[in-house]
Amino acid sequence: MGLASCKRIIERHGGRIWIDPASGDGTIFHFTLPAHRQAEGRTDDE
């Protein structure tokens, strides 16, 4: 999966993606997604 696709998916879900250079060679990819609380008394099956 391309990084542009990952970025688009994450941003559509209200998240953020960024990179940091790693010590030596390579890059570290980070992303966050918002956590939503489930309504009381509701289950995933509903």
C-alpha positions, 0 to 999 in steps of 0.5 A: 500500500502506498504512503499517499493511500495511507495518508488519505485513509488516516486523514479521512478518519481524523488522524495524522501521519508523520515520519522521523529519521531513525538513528543510522539508516531508515525512517520511523513512521508514526500515525494517530487516529482519534478514539471514540467512546462507544455509547452506553449500553451499545455493542459492536453488533448493533 
